[in-house]
Amino acid sequence: MPKLKLKEGSRPPWVGLAAAIWVEISAGNGSTFPLYSSALKSVLGFSQQQITILGVANDFGENVGLLAGIACNKFPPWAVLLVGVFACFLGYGVIWLAVTQTVVGLPYWVLWIALVVAANSNAWFGTAVLVTNMRNFPLSRGTVAGLLKGYVGISAAVYTVLYSSVLEQSSSNLLLFLTLGLPVIGLAMMYFIRPCTPPSGEDSSVHAHFIFAQAASVLLAVYLVTITVIFDMVSVSDAVSYILLAIVAILLLSPLGIPVKMTLFRANAQTITPLAGSTEHLAQGEGDSAQAEPLLSPSSSASNLGSFFENEYPSDVETLLAVGEGAVKKKRRPRRGEDFKFREAAIKADFWLLWIVYFLGIGSGVSFLNNLAQIGVAFGVANTTILLSTFSFCNFVGRLGSGALSEHFVRSRAIPRTVWMTCTLIIMVLAFVLFALAVDGTLYVSTALLGVCCGFQYNLMVPTVSELFGLKHFGIIYNFMLLGNPIGALLLSGLLAGYVYDAEAAKQGSSICLGPDCFRLTFWVFASFCGLGTLLSIFLTIRIRPVYQMLYASGSFRLPQASDH
């Protein structure tokens, strides 16, 4: 197979992946809501249901990224990131003004909108780096999604450590950091998040590099949980706090070791191999290779890896139609695995089945997270930071593990990723039943199980969307799937959990509800939703099994042949 020299100005995508990690940590700022929700309640005098509705605003802003998805196909990544920077600054700035009483008497609806804007920065941050890196690593999309979304999952632990140490457990200090610190990170990373030349399918170092990045993320997660416990149990001086946080920064920078290594050892990095399936032609003659373009551009349909290769093996009926009707000139609708436009995907049953399954599972999980601080207090936990850190760490494990696990089985046995969604939904039913029954000693175990399962649910959806509907319009389709988060939070958290909590608190004659009855009915409803999701997930898996058998029949994802459609 011919070799191509890299086009001048192109570069390997590992620097962008390392920068994306910092952006994804910033994109997890929505997970900080439990850390300052108590301050909103006490300073501004809100009821639990009002706080819950603010939590819905947080989820709504965080997950409504349709505009970001559209923008990713029309503007460069830095422009998408810039919108996130402004949203973060404006939204959290207003909330900081309210909590510090710098501005007194802000209406509730103003705070609701401010929280939507603030959390919406997550959609712009996350969409920019995810879409860019999925296109930069088209052959490793499950691994990339697991790694990047894993850092989002563990971001709550990063913020918890900051909150417990340098920020002195002050909600106002946390909000000030979100207002000023995160925009600075976003601005600093803009230059590095850009489309790059994808690695060759024959580059054996790619797998090793991903293992290194995954190992670094696991080490960071374990370290964060450890120091969270230390901060909770031991009084630590400011000097020690800064040293411990410096180690966190070093671990976050560690993926930069990959491009540094590639720079120092460039022997194998000078050429790339055209990916199989491309039908573009090399110019013949001397010197042409020096001017050749990389055969795979991030936005090309070849890079989207979505095809059943129907053009290679047309049926007799299709052949007759092609002869009789001139089908070569007719534009046919895409088939599952090819590039879909949003409106083409939205008329498919698989699209809505995946959305409903995701809505039932992740909606229950997000609603649980929104009320985690109050759940901990109701069950007798004085300090809920460790509970939040437990959920965050296990959420990270689920996101990272789901990428590696599903990638292995999809390539070795062509098992659809939705099989693992089914398994996690069953576990979520068990966890919510344990909460509803208030079984002694299961609080942290159930929280950990829900963290892992939510991580699986979220991350499995990402590559599944790209495999069924392609990468060309992945940004908008993926963000539409994310609407399951805020809609689930609105129905299950805002209209159910908050109402039940306030009703039980009224029976106790207090604004704070104590005991398992505060959320018992809520947990039973969550368990029922996850049970329904289990059945639908099984049905979806049966429907799309032939898709995965075709896509991964050879044990690895093959690039499509170019077509005229």
C-alpha positions in Angstrom: 0.0 0.0 0.0 1.5 3.4 -0.9 2.8 5.7 1.8 1.9 9.4 2.0 3.9 12.1 3.6 2.0 14.3 6.0 0.7 17.5 4.4 2.6 20.5 5.6 0.8 22.0 8.6 -0.9 18.7 9.6 0.0 16.9 12.8 -0.9 13.9 14.9 -4.0 14.4 17.0 -2.5 13.6 20.4 -1.9 17.2 21.5 -5.5 18.0 20.9 -6.6 14.9 22.9 -4.4 16.0 25.8 -5.9 19.5 25.7 -9.4 18.0 25.4 -8.9 16.4 28.8 -8.7 19.9 30.5 -11.7 21.1 28.5 -13.7 18.0 29.6 -12.8 18.6 33.2 -14.2 22.1 32.7 -17.2 20.6 31.0 -18.1 18.8 34.2 -18.9 22.0 36.0 -22.6 21.0 36.1 -21.6 18.3 38.7 -20.8 21.1 41.2 -24.5 21.9 41.8 -24.7 19.7 44.9 -21.8 21.7 46.4 -23.5 25.1 46.3 -27.2 24.1 46.2 -27.3 24.2 50.0 -26.0 27.8 49.9 -28.8 28.7 47.4 -31.3 27.2 49.8 -30.1 28.9 53.0 -29.0 32.3 51.6 -32.0 32.8 49.3 -34.6 31.0 51.4 -35.7 28.5 48.7 -37.7 25.4 49.3 -36.4 22.0 48.3 -38.7 21.9 45.3 -37.4 25.2 44.2 -33.8 23.9 44.5 -34.8 20.8 42.6 -36.2 22.9 39.8 -32.9 24.8 39.7 -31.3 21.4 39.4 -33.4 20.8 36.4 -32.2 24.1 35.0 -28.6 22.8 35.5 -29.4 19.6 33.7 -31.3 21.4 30.9 -28.4 23.8 30.2 -25.8 21.0 30.5 -27.5 18.7 28.0 -29.2 20.9 25.5 -26.5 21.2 22.9 -28.3 21.2 19.6 -26.9 24.6 18.6 -23.5 23.4 19.6 -23.9 20.3 17.4 -25.0 22.4 14.4 -22.1 24.8 15.0 -19.5 22.0 14.9 -20.3 21.5 11.3 -20.2 25.2 10.4 -17.5 26.7 12.5 -14.0 25.7 13.7 -13.7 24.1 17.2 -12.2 27.3 18.7 -15.3 29.3 17.9 -17.5 26.7 19.5 -15.3 26.7 22.6 -15.5 30.5 22.8 -19.2 30.4 23.1 -18.8 28.0 26.1 -16.3 30.4 27.7 -18.8 33.3 27.5 -21.7 31.2 28.8 -19.6 30.0 31.8 -18.6 33.5 32.7 -22.0 35.1 32.4 -24.1 32.3 34.0 -21.9 31.6 37.0 -21.2 35.3 37.4 -24.9 36.0 38.0 -25.2 33.1 40.5 -22.1 34.3 42.3 -23.6 37.8 42.6 -26.8 36.3 44.1 -25.1 34.0 46.6 -22.7 36.7 47.9 -25.6 39.1 48.1 -23.6 41.5 46.0 -26.9 42.0 44.1 -29.9 41.5 46.4 -33.4 40.5 45.3 -32.7 38.8 42.0 -35.9 37.1 40.8 -36.0 33.3 40.9 -36.5 33.1 37.1 -33.3 35.2 36.6 -31.4 32.6 38.6 -33.0 29.8 36.7 -32.0 31.3 33.3 -28.5 32.1 34.7 -28.0 28.4 35.7 -29.2 27.3 32.3 -26.7 29.5 30.6 -23.9 28.5 33.0 -24.4 24.8 32.6 -24.9 25.2 28.8 -21.2 25.9 28.7 -20.7 22.2 29.2 -22.5 21.4 26.0 -20.3 23.8 24.0 -17.1 22.6 25.7 -18.0 18.9 25.4 -19.4 18.9 21.9 -16.4 20.8 20.5 -13.8 18.4 21.9 -15.8 15.2 21.5 -16.8 15.7 17.8 -13.3 16.9 16.9 -11.5 14.0 18.6 -14.0 11.4 17.3 -13.2 12.6 13.8 -9.4 12.7 14.6 -9.6 9.1 15.9 -12.2 7.5 13.6 -11.0 3.9 14.2 -11.0 4.2 18.0 -14.3 6.1 18.7 -15.4 3.9 21.6 -12.0 4.3 23.4 -12.0 8.0 22.7 -15.5 8.5 24.0 -14.7 6.4 27.1 -11.6 8.4 27.9 -13.0 11.9 27.4 -16.3 11.2 29.0 -14.4 9.5 31.8 -12.7 12.7 32.6 -16.1 14.5 32.7 -17.3 11.8 35.1 -14.3 12.3 37.5 -14.5 16.1 37.2 -16.9 16.1 40.2 -14.1 14.7 42.3 -11.7 17.3 41.0 -14.1 20.1 42.0 -14.8 18.4 45.4 -11.1 18.4 46.2 -10.8 22.1 45.2 -13.9 22.9 47.2 -12.6 21.0 50.3 -9.1 22.5 50.2 -8.1 25.7 48.5 -11.7 27.0 48.3 -12.2 26.4 52.0 -15.6 24.7 51.5 -17.0 28.1 50.5 -19.8 28.1 47.9 -19.0 31.7 47.0 -15.4 30.9 46.4 -16.4 27.9 44.2 -18.8 30.0 42.2 -16.0 32.6 41.7 -13.7 29.9 40.4 -16.3 28.7 38.0 -16.9 32.3 36.8 -13.2 33.1 36.2 -11.1 30.0 36.3 -12.9 27.8 33.8 -13.0 30.5 31.1 -9.3 30.9 31.5 -8.8 27.2 30.9 -11.1 27.2 27.9 -9.2 30.2 26.3 -5.9 28.5 27.0 -6.9 25.3 25.2 -8.5 26.8 22.2 -5.5 26.7 20.0 -4.9 23.0 20.5 -8.4 21.7 19.8 -8.5 21.4 16.0 -8.9 18.8 13.2 -5.8 16.7 12.7 -4.6 13.9 10.5 -6.1 10.6 11.8 -3.6 7.9 12.8 -3.2 5.1 10.3 -5.1 1.8 11.0 -1.7 0.1 10.7 -0.1 2.3 13.4 0.5 -0.2 16.3 1.5 2.6 18.7 -2.1 4.0 18.9 -3.2 1.1 21.1 -0.3 1.6 23.5 -0.9 5.4 23.6 -4.5 4.9 24.6 -3.5 2.4 27.3 -1.1 5.0 28.7 -3.8 7.7 28.7 -6.3 5.3 30.3 -3.8 4.3 33.0 -3.1 8.0 33.7 -6.9 8.7 34.2 -7.3 5.7 36.5 -4.3 6.8 38.6 -5.8 10.3 38.8 -9.2 8.9 39.9 -7.7 6.8 42.6 -5.6 9.7 43.8 -8.6 12.0 43.9 -10.6 9.7 46.0 -7.7 9.2 48.4 -7.1 12.9 49.0 -10.9 13.5 49.3 -10.9 11.1 52.3 -7.8 12.8 53.7 -9.3 16.2 53.5 -12.5 14.9 55.2 -10.7 13.1 58.0 -7.6 15.2 58.7 -6.9 18.9 58.9 -4.4 19.8 56.2 -2.3 22.9 56.1 -2.4 25.2 53.1 1.1 24.3 52.0 0.2 20.6 51.9 -3.1 21.3 50.1 -1.2 23.1 47.3 1.3 20.2 47.0 -1.5 17.7 46.7 -3.3 19.8 44.1 -0.1 20.2 42.2 0.1 16.5 41.9 -3.5 16.6 40.5 -2.3 19.1 37.8 0.7 16.9 36.9 -1.6 13.8 36.5 -3.9 15.9 34.3 -0.9 16.9 32.2 0.5 13.4 31.9 -1.3 12.6 28.5 1.0 15.3 27.0 3.7 12.7 27.4 2.3 11.0 24.2 3.0 13.9 21.8 6.3 14.6 23.6 7.4 11.0 23.0 6.3 11.2 19.4 8.4 14.3 19.0 11.5 12.8 20.5 11.1 9.6 18.6 9.9 10.6 15.1 11.2 7.6 13.2 7.8 6.0 12.8 5.8 9.2 12.7 6.8 10.6 9.3 4.4 8.7 7.1 0.8 7.5 7.2 -0.9 4.7 5.4 -4.1 5.5 3.6 -7.0 3.9 5.3 -8.6 1.0 3.6 -11.6 1.8 1.5 -10.6 5.2 0.2 -11.2 5.6 -3.6 -9.2 8.8 -4.0 -6.2 8.5 -6.3 -2.6 9.4 -5.9 -1.2 11.7 -8.5 1.3 9.8 -10.6 4.8 11.0 -11.4 7.8 12.1 -9.4 7.3 14.5 -6.6 3.5 14.1 -6.4 3.6 12.3 -3.1 5.1 15.4 -1.4 2.0 17.4 -2.4 -0.6 14.7 -1.7 -3.4 15.4 0.6 -4.1 12.9 3.4 -6.8 10.6 2.1 -9.0 10.9 5.1 -10.4 14.2 6.1 -12.2 14.5 9.4 -15.5 15.5 7.8 -15.4 13.1 4.9 -17.9 10.3 4.7 -14.9 7.9 4.5 -13.9 8.9 8.0 -17.3 8.2 9.4 -16.8 4.5 9.2 -20.5 4.0 8.6 -21.3 1.6 5.9 -22.7 -1.9 5.2 -20.7 -1.9 2.0 -23.9 -2.4 0.0 -22.2 -1.1 -3.1 -19.8 -4.0 -2.9 -22.5 -6.6 -2.7 -25.7 -5.3 -4.4 -28.7 -7.5 -4.4 -30.2 -8.7 -7.7 -33.2 -6.5 -7.1 -31.0 -3.4 -6.6 -29.1 -4.3 -9.7 -32.3 -4.5 -11.8 -33.5 -1.2 -10.3 -30.2 0.4 -11.1 -30.4 -0.7 -14.7 -34.1 0.1 -15.2 -34.3 3.4 -13.4 -30.8 4.8 -13.7 -30.2 4.5 -10.0 -26.7 5.7 -10.3 -28.0 9.2 -10.7 -30.6 8.9 -8.0 -29.9 9.8 -4.4 -30.9 6.9 -2.1 -31.6 7.2 1.6 -28.8 6.1 3.9 -28.8 2.8 5.6 -27.9 2.2 9.2 -24.2 2.6 9.6 -23.9 5.3 6.9 -24.0 9.1 7.4 -27.5 10.3 8.3 -28.8 13.8 8.4 -30.7 14.6 11.6 -34.1 14.5 9.9 -33.2 11.2 8.2 -32.2 9.6 11.6 -35.3 11.0 13.4 -37.7 8.9 11.3 -35.9 5.6 12.3 -37.3 3.4 15.0 -33.8 2.6 16.3 -33.3 6.3 16.9 -36.2 6.7 19.2 -35.7 3.3 20.9 -32.2 4.4 21.8 -33.4 7.8 23.0 -36.1 6.3 25.2 -33.7 3.7 26.7 -31.2 6.4 27.4 -33.9 8.7 28.8 -35.2 6.0 31.2 -31.8 5.1 32.5 -29.9 8.3 32.6 -32.9 10.3 33.6 -33.2 8.3 36.8 -29.5 8.6 37.4 -29.3 12.3 36.9 -32.3 12.8 39.2 -30.6 10.8 41.8 -27.4 12.9 41.5 -29.4 16.2 41.7 -30.8 15.1 45.1 -27.7 13.3 46.4 -26.9 15.9 49.1 -30.5 15.7 50.4 -30.5 11.9 50.1 -27.4 11.7 52.2 -28.8 13.9 54.9 -32.1 12.0 54.9 -30.1 8.8 55.5 -28.1 10.3 58.3 -24.8 11.4 56.5 -23.6 14.6 58.0 -20.9 15.3 55.3 -22.1 14.4 51.8 -18.8 15.3 50.0 -17.5 11.7 50.3 -20.8 10.4 49.0 -20.5 12.7 46.0 -16.9 11.7 45.5 -17.9 8.0 45.6 -20.5 8.6 42.9 -18.0 10.6 40.8 -15.3 8.0 41.0 -17.6 5.2 40.1 -19.2 7.2 37.3 -15.7 7.6 36.0 -15.0 3.9 36.2 -18.3 3.2 34.3 -17.4 5.7 31.5 -13.9 4.5 31.1 -14.7 0.8 31.6 -17.6 0.9 29.2 -15.4 2.2 26.4 -12.8 -0.6 26.9 -15.3 -3.4 27.5 -17.7 -2.6 24.7 -14.9 -2.0 22.3 -13.4 -5.4 23.0 -16.6 -7.4 22.6 -17.8 -5.4 19.6 -14.6 -6.2 17.8 -14.1 -9.8 18.9 -17.8 -10.9 18.8 -19.7 -8.1 17.1 -21.8 -7.7 20.3 -23.9 -4.5 20.2 -23.0 -2.0 22.8 -26.6 -1.9 23.9 -26.1 -5.3 25.6 -24.2 -3.5 28.3 -26.9 -0.9 28.6 -29.3 -3.7 29.4 -27.0 -5.1 32.1 -26.6 -1.7 33.8 -30.3 -1.0 33.7 -30.9 -4.3 35.6 -28.3 -3.3 38.2 -29.9 0.1 38.6 -33.2 -1.6 39.4 -31.5 -3.4 42.2 -29.8 -0.3 43.5 -33.0 1.7 43.6 -34.9 -1.1 45.3 -32.1 -1.2 48.0 -32.6 2.5 48.5 -36.4 2.2 48.7 -36.1 -0.6 51.3 -33.5 1.4 53.2 -31.4 -1.7 53.8 -28.7 -1.0 56.4 -25.2 -0.7 55.2 -26.1 -0.3 51.5 -26.0 3.5 51.1 -22.5 3.7 49.7 -22.7 0.4 47.8 -25.9 1.5 46.1 -24.5 4.9 45.3 -21.4 3.3 43.8 -23.5 1.0 41.7 -25.5 3.9 40.4 -22.4 5.8 39.6 -20.9 2.9 37.5 -24.2 2.3 35.7 -24.8 6.0 34.9 -21.2 6.1 33.5 -22.0 3.1 31.3 -25.3 4.5 30.1 -23.9 7.8 29.1 -20.7 6.6 27.4 -22.3 3.7 25.5 -24.8 6.0 23.9 -22.0 8.0 22.3 -20.3 5.4 20.0 -23.7 3.7 19.4 -25.0 6.9 17.8 -21.9 7.2 15.6 -22.1 3.5 14.5 -25.8 3.6 13.6 -25.9 7.1 12.1 -22.4 8.1 11.1 -20.0 10.9 12.2 -20.8 13.5 9.6 -23.8 14.9 11.6 -22.8 13.2 14.8 -22.8 16.5 16.8 -26.5 17.3 16.4 -27.7 13.7 16.7 -25.6 13.1 19.8 -26.8 16.3 21.4 -30.4 15.4 20.7 -29.9 12.1 22.6 -28.6 14.2 25.5 -32.1 15.8 25.9 -33.0 12.6 27.8 -31.0 14.1 30.7 -32.9 17.3 31.3 -36.3 15.8 30.4 -35.7 13.0 32.8 -34.6 15.4 35.5 -37.7 17.6 35.0 -40.1 14.7 35.3 -38.4 12.6 37.9 -36.5 15.2 39.9 -38.5 18.4 39.6 -42.0 17.0 39.5 -41.5 13.9 41.6 -38.5 13.9 43.9 -38.9 17.5 45.1 -42.6 17.3 45.6 -42.4 14.0 47.6 -39.5 15.4 49.7 -41.3 18.7 50.6 -44.5 16.7 51.4 -42.6 14.4 53.8 -40.8 17.4 55.3 -44.1 19.1 56.0 -45.3 16.1 57.8 -42.3 16.3 60.0 -42.9 20.1 60.5 -39.4 21.0 59.2 -37.8 22.3 56.1 -35.3 19.4 56.2 -36.7 15.9 55.8 -35.1 13.0 57.7 -35.6 9.3 57.2 -36.1 6.8 54.3 -39.6 8.0 53.6 -38.2 11.3 52.1 -37.4 9.5 48.9 -39.0 6.0 49.2 -41.7 6.6 46.6 -39.2 8.3 44.3 -36.9 5.3 44.4 -39.7 2.9 43.5 -40.6 5.0 40.5 -36.9 5.1 39.4 -36.8 1.3 39.7 -39.9 1.0 37.6 -38.5 3.3 34.9 -35.2 1.3 34.7 -37.2 -1.9 34.5 -39.1 -0.6 31.5 -35.8 0.5 30.0 -34.4 -3.0 30.4 -37.2 -4.5 28.2 -36.8 -1.8 25.5 -33.0 -2.2 25.5 -33.4 -5.9 24.9 -35.7 -5.2 22.0 -33.3 -2.6 20.6 -30.3 -5.0 20.8 -32.2 -7.6 18.9 -33.0 -5.1 16.1 -29.5 -3.8 15.7 -27.6 -7.0 16.1 -27.4 -7.5 12.3 -25.9 -4.0 12.0 -23.0 -4.9 14.2 -22.5 -8.2 12.6 -22.1 -6.5 9.3 -19.9 -3.6 10.6 -17.6 -5.8 12.6 -17.8 -9.1 10.7 -14.0 -9.1 10.1 -13.2 -8.3 13.7 -12.4 -4.7 13.1 -14.2 -1.7 11.8 -13.7 -1.5 8.0 -13.9 1.8 6.1 -16.7 2.1 3.6 -16.2 2.3 -0.1 -16.9 5.7 -1.5 -20.3 6.0 -3.1 -22.2 8.5 -5.1 -25.2 8.8 -2.7 
